[in-house]
Amino acid sequence: MNQSVSPSRIAALIVAAGRGVRAGGDLPKQYRPLGGQSILRRTTSLFLTHPRIDDVLVVIHGDDADLYGEAVAGQAGLLPFVTGGATRQDSVRRGLEALAERGVTHVLIHDAVRPFASPALIDRVIDGLQGSDAVLAASPVTDTLKRGDAARIVTDTVSRDDLYAAETPQAFRLAAILDAHRLAAESAEGFTDDAGIAEWAQIPVQIVLGERSNIKLTMPEDIEMADQRLRMEALLQAGETRVGTGYDVHSFTEGSGVWLGGIEIPHDRKLSGHSDADVALHALTDAVLGAIADGDIGDHFPPSDPQWRGASSDRFLAFAAKRVAERGGAIVNLDLAIIAEEPKIGPHRDAMRARIAAIAGISAGRVGVKATTNEKMGFVGRGEGIAAIATATVRLPFTEEA
């Protein structure tokens, strides 16, 4: 029976007792640095600064007291940590027991390695407690799901209708979830989250909309991607904006396909050049190099050097993007205009945007690709070649010497 009432004392229970072996490295992943702070510190800050959270308690591994002390040094408002058990389930139960002794009525249970939960998400989960004993933040599944056998052969496609990807925080009336955890401790069943324990105990679980940005940092690449995200956010708040332009042109010659924007488009001719003659990537490379005042494509990849004969032009743009990163910067936007009578660019626009984004290490939403003809005027209008004009916007840390 639902006994939920308006939350009167709300605590956040941060689960940080795991070893994080899949993330690699010498440190458990919750203590790994992320944008100059430990992941755990970023996570505890989410709840320490939220006006509707009264208490914040962290459950840690018995060997991590020193790591924990260093990670949260100077953070006011944290309750004394609780030492976890052999499993996540044991650790959560110990934390709940400690909170019950403090008169907490409702609890948000959150993974230490989800440092991007927004205040709005926390609000939604708390609001859900007005009418439920258990609330789950979750996002609708949008990927196509496949089931595979032991040999990794697909056996069938799983319908994603009514499927949700569970997140944290998960919120509960404390007495209800503590009773469920106590019963589950005597059960042989395995549980992967606290909502699962609530379901098993026949507590109705209310879903509220989660956030796709509320990722769990599990693998090394997750942490690297999160670090890039924070670096991008920091650059957008500080530093300087630079803009560069690039222009390139190549003539047609005999062939069977044109390389444009990193993809090959079937055509009755190809573009002539020392490399693969991808006029679009060449213009983009010059634009990026121009934004950081680092010469042009010919300085770094001279056509007189035989090693670049027939080279794939994605190497050139990737090099330019790396030069930006080496200066502590980030590419904010790439904009490309292709001038050609043929082939038609429109059907390949999205593929180009995706490929350019992948080469430059940015999202496709930061890449613009446009196309136009030359109205039958000039060498392009006569169908003798293709031209491209590109603009790159980058953010760089501000220095007097630039």
Secondary structure, 3 states (H helix, E strand, C coil): CCCCCCCCCEEEEEEECCCCHHHCCCCCHHHCEECCEEHHHHHHHHHHCCCCCCEEEEEECCCCHHHHHHHCCCCCCECCCEECCCCHHHHHHHHHHHHHCCCCCEEEEEECCCCCCCHHHHHHHHHHCCCCCEEEEEEECCCCEEEECCCCCEEEEECCCCCEEEEEEEEEEHHHHHHHHHHHCCCCCCCCCHHHHHHHCCCCEEEEECCCCCCCCCCHHHHHHHHHHHHHHHHHHCCEEEEEEEEEEEEEEECCEEEECCEEEECCEEECCCCCCCHHHHHHHHHHHHHCCCCCHHHHCCCCCHHHCCCCCHHHHHHHHHHHHHCCCEEEEEEEEEECCCCCCHHHHHHHHHHHHHHHCCCHHHEEEEEECCCCCHHHHCCCEEEEEEEEEEEECCCCCC
